[in-house]
């Protein structure tokens, strides 16, 4: 059997570098290139030592564990024990994920004959499994496992970050109460250009029972101004609450969004409650989230200031204005109403 030590050294040098870089990515730690190269070289040299019979005593658990500590010390330094232990945990998690993926894929593509030929019985009656993984097979599968692992971790980070921005939204109009999950969008600056009233966007489907028939579907087709112009005087009890908010969408020209003027909005986010009355509810005819994780877009100004501690028995707001008592408004003046 011919063993190319130089290829084994280079392959392990590259693999160790990827594992260390992935550890730094998970820990969001800065990694200098020379530290990465030196630490990877130490790990690769250790693998080469396995071909020296006189150094067989090095291949024990204690030596292997000590080597990993040295590699992490070279790569990340030692700032504190807590940080060092976190690096160690992330490093082993990455290693175990890569090794487990290689072994799992190896057995996945094996047929039953190859699998049973690798099983042998011990004198005590137990079973042992012989694992033979080719060098190039391990290298190729390793990169696939690393890519999958990084994709899963990236998705997890995005999900966790989004969940921290999700809150419970409750809107009152007269005696009507609509609740849903909302996403705080720090980049959302949509507001009425005349009154500077912030606009919180909600799916029109949430209000379908209270809107005139067919409005939710027609809002998806655009031109909400035509809905107001064609509205009969007694057709909609919230006619005086309707607003048209001009906005400019991505890759499109100026358009209008149909909005409602609520009595009050309550937002529960991060253990705090925020209430606002100067706000408009923009109605979107589509779906704001493909996975239905949220159905409203919260304007950042609605969570400015100090919120109140969240309580489990928060009461509904009292003494809200009667919708019938509001002053009637001509649809042509909708954009100027606050």
C-alpha positions as CSV (number, residue, x, y, z in Angstrom):
1,X,0.0,0.0,0.0
2,X,1.3,3.4,-1.0
3,X,0.6,6.3,1.3
4,X,1.1,9.9,0.1
5,X,1.9,11.8,3.3
6,X,2.1,15.1,1.6
7,X,-1.5,14.8,0.3
8,X,-2.7,13.7,3.7
9,X,-0.9,16.7,5.3
10,X,-2.4,19.2,2.8
11,X,-5.9,17.7,3.1
12,X,-5.9,17.8,6.9
13,X,-4.4,21.2,6.8
14,X,-7.3,22.4,4.7
15,X,-9.9,20.5,6.7
16,X,-8.6,21.8,10.1
17,X,-8.7,25.4,8.7
18,X,-12.3,25.0,7.6
19,X,-13.3,23.6,11.0
20,X,-11.6,26.5,12.8
21,X,-13.1,29.1,10.5
22,X,-16.5,27.6,11.0
23,X,-16.0,27.7,14.7
24,X,-15.1,31.4,14.5
25,X,-18.2,32.0,12.4
26,X,-20.4,30.3,14.9
27,X,-18.9,32.2,17.8
28,X,-18.8,35.5,15.8
29,X,-15.2,35.8,16.6
30,X,-12.5,37.5,14.6
31,X,-9.8,35.1,13.4
32,X,-6.4,36.3,12.1
33,X,-5.1,34.4,9.1
34,X,-1.7,33.6,10.6
35,X,-3.3,32.2,13.7
36,X,-5.6,30.1,11.5
37,X,-2.7,28.8,9.4
38,X,-0.5,28.0,12.4
39,X,-3.3,26.2,14.3
40,X,-4.3,24.2,11.2
41,X,-0.6,23.2,10.7
42,X,-0.4,21.9,14.2
43,X,-3.5,19.7,13.7
44,X,-2.2,18.5,10.3
45,X,1.2,17.6,11.7
46,X,-0.4,15.5,14.4
47,X,-2.2,13.4,11.8
48,X,1.1,12.8,10.0
49,X,2.6,11.5,13.2
50,X,0.3,8.4,13.1
51,X,2.6,7.0,10.4
52,X,5.6,7.0,12.8
53,X,5.4,3.8,14.9
54,X,7.6,5.2,17.7
55,X,5.0,8.0,18.3
56,X,2.0,5.7,18.8
57,X,1.8,6.7,22.5
58,X,0.5,10.1,21.3
59,X,-2.8,8.6,20.0
60,X,-4.6,8.6,23.4
61,X,-7.7,10.5,24.5
62,X,-5.7,12.8,26.8
63,X,-3.2,13.7,24.1
64,X,-5.9,14.3,21.5
65,X,-7.9,16.5,23.9
66,X,-4.8,18.5,24.8
67,X,-4.1,19.0,21.2
68,X,-7.5,20.5,20.6
69,X,-6.9,22.9,23.5
70,X,-3.6,24.0,22.0
71,X,-5.1,24.5,18.6
72,X,-7.9,26.7,20.0
73,X,-5.4,28.7,22.1
74,X,-3.3,29.3,19.0
75,X,-6.3,30.3,16.9
76,X,-8.3,32.4,19.3
77,X,-5.9,33.2,22.1
78,X,-7.1,33.2,25.8
79,X,-9.2,36.2,26.8
80,X,-11.3,34.5,29.5
81,X,-12.1,31.0,30.7
82,X,-15.8,31.4,29.7
83,X,-15.0,32.5,26.2
84,X,-12.4,29.8,25.8
85,X,-14.9,27.1,26.9
86,X,-17.4,28.4,24.5
87,X,-14.9,28.2,21.7
88,X,-14.1,24.6,22.8
89,X,-17.8,23.6,22.8
90,X,-18.4,25.1,19.3
91,X,-15.2,23.5,17.9
92,X,-16.3,20.0,19.1
93,X,-19.9,20.5,17.9
94,X,-18.6,21.4,14.4
95,X,-16.2,18.4,14.4
96,X,-18.9,15.9,15.6
97,X,-21.4,17.3,13.1
98,X,-18.9,16.8,10.2
99,X,-17.8,13.3,11.4
100,X,-21.3,12.2,12.0
101,X,-22.4,13.4,8.5
102,X,-19.5,11.5,6.8
103,X,-20.4,8.3,8.7
104,X,-24.1,8.7,8.1
105,X,-23.7,9.3,4.4
106,X,-21.2,6.3,4.2
107,X,-23.8,3.9,5.6
108,X,-26.6,5.6,3.5
109,X,-25.0,4.5,0.2
110,X,-24.0,1.1,1.4
111,X,-26.0,-2.0,0.4
112,X,-27.0,-4.8,2.8
113,X,-24.2,-7.1,1.6
114,X,-21.4,-4.5,2.3
115,X,-23.0,-3.7,5.6
116,X,-23.2,-7.3,6.9
117,X,-19.6,-8.0,5.7
118,X,-18.5,-5.3,8.0
119,X,-20.1,-6.9,11.1
120,X,-18.2,-9.4,13.2
121,X,-18.9,-11.2,16.5
122,X,-16.7,-10.9,19.6
123,X,-16.0,-13.8,22.0
124,X,-18.4,-12.3,24.5
125,X,-21.3,-12.5,22.1
126,X,-21.4,-8.8,21.2
127,X,-21.3,-7.2,17.8
128,X,-18.6,-4.9,16.4
129,X,-18.8,-2.9,13.2
130,X,-15.9,-2.3,10.9
131,X,-15.8,1.1,9.3
132,X,-13.9,1.6,6.1
133,X,-14.2,5.1,4.6
134,X,-12.1,6.1,1.7
135,X,-9.8,9.1,2.0
136,X,-11.2,11.0,-1.0
137,X,-14.7,10.0,-0.1
138,X,-14.3,11.5,3.3
139,X,-12.8,14.7,1.8
140,X,-15.6,15.2,-0.7
141,X,-18.4,14.4,1.8
142,X,-16.8,16.7,4.4
143,X,-17.3,19.8,2.3
144,X,-20.9,18.8,1.6
145,X,-21.6,18.3,5.3
146,X,-19.9,21.6,6.2
147,X,-22.1,23.5,3.6
148,X,-25.2,21.9,4.9
149,X,-24.3,22.6,8.5
150,X,-23.6,26.3,7.8
151,X,-26.9,26.6,5.9
152,X,-28.8,25.1,8.8
153,X,-27.0,27.4,11.3
154,X,-27.7,30.5,9.1
155,X,-31.4,29.6,8.9
156,X,-31.5,29.2,12.7
157,X,-29.9,32.6,13.3
158,X,-32.3,34.3,10.9
159,X,-35.2,32.6,12.6
160,X,-34.0,33.6,16.1
161,X,-33.4,37.1,15.1
162,X,-36.8,37.4,13.5
163,X,-38.5,35.9,16.5
164,X,-37.0,38.6,18.7
165,X,-38.8,41.2,16.5
166,X,-42.2,39.5,16.7
167,X,-44.9,40.9,19.0
168,X,-48.6,40.6,19.6
169,X,-50.7,43.4,17.9
170,X,-54.2,44.3,19.0
171,X,-56.3,46.9,17.2
172,X,-59.6,48.4,18.4
173,X,-62.2,50.1,16.2
174,X,-65.3,50.8,18.2
175,X,-66.3,47.4,19.7
176,X,-64.3,45.4,17.1
177,X,-61.0,43.9,18.3
178,X,-58.5,42.3,15.9
179,X,-55.3,40.6,17.1
180,X,-52.4,39.0,15.2
181,X,-48.6,38.6,15.3
182,X,-46.7,41.5,14.0
183,X,-43.0,42.0,12.9
184,X,-41.2,45.1,13.9
185,X,-39.6,46.5,10.8
186,X,-37.0,49.1,11.7
187,X,-36.7,50.2,8.1
188,X,-40.4,50.9,7.7
189,X,-40.9,54.7,7.5
190,X,-44.3,54.6,5.9
191,X,-46.5,57.5,7.2
192,X,-49.1,59.9,6.0
193,X,-47.1,62.7,4.3
194,X,-49.4,65.5,5.5
195,X,-50.1,64.5,9.1
196,X,-46.9,62.4,9.7
197,X,-49.1,59.7,11.2
198,X,-47.2,56.3,11.2
199,X,-48.8,53.5,9.2
200,X,-48.8,49.9,10.5
201,X,-49.6,47.5,7.7
202,X,-51.9,44.5,8.3
203,X,-53.3,41.8,6.0
204,X,-56.7,42.9,4.7
205,X,-57.9,39.3,5.2
206,X,-57.9,40.0,9.0
207,X,-60.6,42.6,8.4
208,X,-62.6,40.8,5.7
209,X,-65.6,40.3,7.9
210,X,-65.9,44.0,8.5
211,X,-65.1,45.3,5.0
212,X,-67.5,45.5,2.1
213,X,-67.8,42.3,0.1
214,X,-64.9,41.7,-2.3
215,X,-62.7,44.4,-1.0
216,X,-59.9,42.0,0.1
217,X,-59.6,40.5,-3.4
218,X,-59.8,43.9,-5.1
219,X,-57.0,45.3,-2.8
220,X,-54.7,42.7,-4.3
221,X,-55.5,44.1,-7.8
222,X,-54.5,47.6,-6.7
223,X,-56.2,51.0,-7.2
224,X,-57.8,51.3,-3.7
225,X,-58.9,54.9,-4.5
226,X,-61.5,53.4,-6.8
227,X,-63.0,51.4,-3.9
228,X,-63.6,54.6,-2.0
229,X,-65.0,56.6,-4.9
230,X,-67.4,53.8,-5.7
231,X,-68.5,53.4,-2.1
232,X,-72.2,54.2,-1.3
233,X,-72.9,56.5,1.7
234,X,-74.5,53.8,3.8
235,X,-72.6,50.8,2.5
236,X,-69.8,50.9,5.1
237,X,-70.1,52.0,8.7
238,X,-66.4,52.9,8.9
239,X,-66.5,55.1,5.9
240,X,-65.4,58.1,7.9
241,X,-62.3,56.2,9.1
242,X,-61.0,55.4,5.6
243,X,-57.7,57.1,4.4
244,X,-55.6,56.9,1.3
245,X,-51.9,56.9,2.0
246,X,-49.5,57.6,-0.9
247,X,-46.3,55.6,-1.0
248,X,-43.6,54.4,-3.4
249,X,-43.0,50.7,-3.6
250,X,-39.8,48.9,-4.6
251,X,-39.3,48.9,-8.4
252,X,-42.6,50.6,-8.9
253,X,-44.0,54.2,-9.1
254,X,-46.2,56.0,-6.7
255,X,-49.3,54.2,-5.5
256,X,-51.9,54.4,-2.8
257,X,-52.6,52.2,0.2
258,X,-56.1,52.0,1.8
259,X,-55.9,52.6,5.5
260,X,-58.2,52.7,8.5
261,X,-58.1,55.1,11.5
262,X,-58.3,52.9,14.7
263,X,-59.3,54.0,18.1
264,X,-56.3,52.4,19.7
265,X,-53.4,50.0,19.0
266,X,-51.6,47.9,21.6
267,X,-48.3,46.2,20.9
268,X,-46.7,43.6,23.2
269,X,-43.0,43.2,22.3
270,X,-40.1,42.0,24.4
271,X,-42.1,41.9,27.6
272,X,-43.3,45.5,27.3
273,X,-46.6,47.0,26.1
274,X,-46.9,50.0,23.9
275,X,-50.2,51.8,23.1
276,X,-50.9,54.4,20.5
277,X,-53.9,56.2,19.1
278,X,-52.2,58.3,16.5
279,X,-51.7,55.5,13.9
280,X,-53.2,54.3,10.7
281,X,-53.8,50.6,9.7
282,X,-52.7,50.1,6.1
283,X,-54.5,47.2,4.5
284,X,-52.4,44.9,2.3
285,X,-54.3,42.5,0.0
286,X,-51.6,39.9,-0.1
287,X,-49.7,37.7,2.4
288,X,-47.0,39.5,4.4
289,X,-45.2,36.3,5.4
290,X,-44.9,33.2,3.3
291,X,-44.8,30.9,6.4
292,X,-47.6,32.9,8.1
293,X,-45.2,33.8,11.0
294,X,-46.6,37.3,11.1
295,X,-49.6,39.2,9.6
296,X,-48.7,42.8,10.4
297,X,-45.7,45.1,9.9
298,X,-45.1,47.3,13.0
299,X,-43.9,50.8,12.4
300,X,-40.8,51.5,14.6
301,X,-42.1,54.7,16.0
302,X,-44.9,52.8,17.7
303,X,-42.4,51.2,20.0
304,X,-40.4,54.3,20.8
305,X,-40.2,55.5,24.3
306,X,-40.6,53.5,27.5
307,X,-43.2,50.8,27.4
308,X,-45.2,49.4,30.3
309,X,-44.3,46.0,31.8
310,X,-46.4,43.4,30.2
311,X,-49.2,42.0,32.3
312,X,-51.2,38.8,31.7
313,X,-54.6,40.4,32.5
314,X,-54.3,43.5,30.4
315,X,-57.7,45.1,30.0
316,X,-59.2,46.3,26.8
317,X,-59.1,50.1,26.5
318,X,-62.2,51.8,27.8
319,X,-64.1,54.8,26.6
320,X,-63.1,54.5,23.0
321,X,-64.9,56.9,20.7
322,X,-68.1,55.9,19.0
323,X,-67.5,55.4,15.3
324,X,-70.9,57.0,14.6
325,X,-69.8,60.2,16.3
326,X,-66.9,61.0,14.0
327,X,-67.3,63.7,11.5
328,X,-68.1,62.6,7.9
329,X,-65.4,63.1,5.4
330,X,-65.4,63.4,1.6
331,X,-63.3,60.6,0.0
332,X,-61.4,63.2,-2.0
333,X,-59.9,64.6,1.2
334,X,-58.9,61.2,2.5
335,X,-55.2,61.7,2.2
336,X,-55.3,64.9,4.4
337,X,-57.0,63.3,7.4
338,X,-54.9,62.3,10.4
